[in-house]
Every structure is written in structure tokens, then in C-alpha cells.
Amino acid sequence: MKRILLLFLLALLPLAASAGKPAARTASKSKLAAVVSEFRGYEGVEVVKLGWLGTAAVKSVVRMAAKSDPDARQALDVMRGVKRFTVLEYDGCTPAVRERITRRLDQALHGSELLMEAKDGSERVRMFGVVDDASGEVRDFVLHAPSSHALICIFGSIPMESVAKVLSDD
């Protein structure tokens, strides 16, 4: 996971530093939610969703830990602008269902701003989101790893400076 975050950071720093306002489209929250809802009850599908209330509760716990832990303080800086969080893991499904989910996710993400695509043999990871040049933040980050059968959606904003600090400490 740390390798994926490092790749994410390396891909976004040049984008954040570039001039001009991108004409980018964020991933459609409603389309992604529809795919997650459609396959939620299937055997082998695991879904974790945190709405604004769940995310606020997590932030409160991290905020309390941040009083005495510098790592928690950094985590709080990274997640300060996060509004919602969704994870879809579908590795335990039959191959036919995995293929259907991957195809539906590809359709839902079509037209979204692709930040980076990494391939390592048959492994593939695609990262979507919109880089805000003015604030140095990434909005509505979506990571889709079809070969690992996983989707991670972080809706809200993530400050790249805070992510860089977390990665540089390790």
C-alpha cells in the first residue's frame, strides 16, 4: 500500500506544480455508488462505507490520539478535508462476477480525470481525481485496482503537502 501511495505522490506533484486550470471531471459519485449498491449483496463482495458522520467520528478519534502522537497528527492533516470513504473488495467472487464488477466500474469511471495508471506485469492500478493547482489538493480520489479486485474512493480533498510529509517520514 505504501508503494501505491508513493506512486500516487510522484504522479501528482508534477501535476500540482503545473500552471493552468485543468478542465477535469471528477469520478461520478452516483455512478460509483450505484455499482457498489448493485453488487453489495453478492457472495465474496466486501463493502465498507463511511458517510460524513462516520468520517467525522473517525476524525474525532484521530484528533484525540493526535494530542500525544505525532503520527496521528499527520494522519489528521491528511484526512482533514475527507468527507466520505468507500472501499469495495471483490476478490472472493466467482471470476464471472469479478469480470462484471470490473466492467461496470470501468464504465462508471469512463470520462473521469485519470491521474495515473501503473502497470507491473498483469497488475494494473488506475488513480482518478482532480488536482486543484491553487490549493495543492486532490479532490475526489478514486483508486481502482482491477487485478487486485479493489476500489477505494476518498471523496473530499486531500492536501498533497500533508501526504508528502507522511511519506517522507517513513
N, C-alpha and C positions, 0 to 999 in steps of 0.2 A: 504494500500500500504506500509505503514511503517513497518507493521508486516512482509510482504513479504521480504522487504529489510533486516530486521533484521535476518530472517531465512537464507537469502542468505549469509549474512556476517558470521553467525555462521557456515554455511556449508563450506564456502571457507577458513576460517582461518586455520583450521587443514590441509586442502589440500595444502594451500600455504606454510605451515611450513614443510611439509613432504619433505624428501630428494628424489632425483632421478628425472629424466626427464620423464614426462608422455608420453606414446605413444597414445596421444589423437587426435581425429578428431573433427575439428570444424564443426558446422552445415553448410550444403551446402547452400551458399547464392543463387546460381542459382535455386536450387530446391524450396527454400522458396519463392523466387521472382516469380517463375512460379505459385505456389499456390495462392499467393496474386493477381497476374495478372488474373488468371483464374476466381477468384470469385469477383474481384473488382466491377463489374457492377451489381451484384446481389442486389436485394432489401433487405435492412436490414444489408448490409455489409458496414462498415466504414473503410477507409484506410487512414493512414497518413504516408507519406514517405518524409524523408528529405535526400537528397543526400549530397555529400561533400559540395556543395555550400550553401545549406540551413542550414546545420550543422555549417558551418563557419559563416554564418550570425547570427545564434543564439549565437554562442560563442562570436561574436563581441559585441552583445547587453549585454550579461552577463559580458563581460570584462569591458564595460563602467560602469555597475552597481557595479562591484567589487571594483571600486575606492573608494566608500563610504560605501559599505555594506559588512560586513564580511561573511554573509551567501552566498552572490553571489560569493565571493572569493572561498569559499569552493565548491560551485557548479561548478565553473570554473575548480578547481583542479580535480574534479570527471570526468568532460567531456572533459578534455584536449586531450585525445587520441581517442575520439569517432569520427569516420569517417562518418558513416551513421546510420540512425534510421528509423525503420518501425514499425507501430502499425496496427494490423488487429483486428477489433472488429466485431463479427458476431452474437451478441445476438439477433438482430432484425429479423433474418431469420426464415424461417419455420424449424421445427425440422428435416426434411429430409435433408435440405441444411446444417444445423449446423452439422449433423452427417457426411455428405460428406466432409465438410471442415475439421473437426476434424480428420477423417480417412486419408485425404490427407496430413495434417500436420504431423500426426504420421509417415506416410511413408517417408516424406521429412526429418524428424528428426531421422529416424532409423539409427543407427550406429554412431550417434554423441555422444560426451562425455557428459554423464548425470552427472551433479554436485550434484543435489539434487532433490528428489521428496518428496513433503509434501502432506499428506492426512489428512483431517478433515471431517469425515463422508463421504459424497458423493463428497465433494470438493477435487480437486486434482490440484497441481501445479508442473510442472516439469521445472527445470532450466538446461540449457545446456551451455557449454563454455569450454574453455581450460585455466587452471591455469598455468601461467609461474612462476615456482619456483624462478628463478633468479631475476626477476623484481618485483615479488609480484603483478602481474596484471592478470586480467581475460580478455581473448580475445574472441571476437565474442559471447557475452552473448545473449542467447535466453530464454525467459520465455514463456511457453505455459501453459495456464490455461483452459483446455477443459471444465470444469464445469462452468467457467465464460465466455466462448466463446471468449477468447482473446489470442493474440500472440503479444509479444513485442520483437523486435530484435534490439540490440545495437551492431553494427559492429565497430570494432576498439579495443581499450584496455581501461580498467577501473582499476585504481590503488586501490587496496584493502585498503591501508592505508588511502587514502582520504575518502573512503566510511565509514571506521570505525570512522573517525573524525566527519563526518556529523551525523552519528547515535548516537555517544556518547554525542553530544551537546544537543540532544532533550530528 
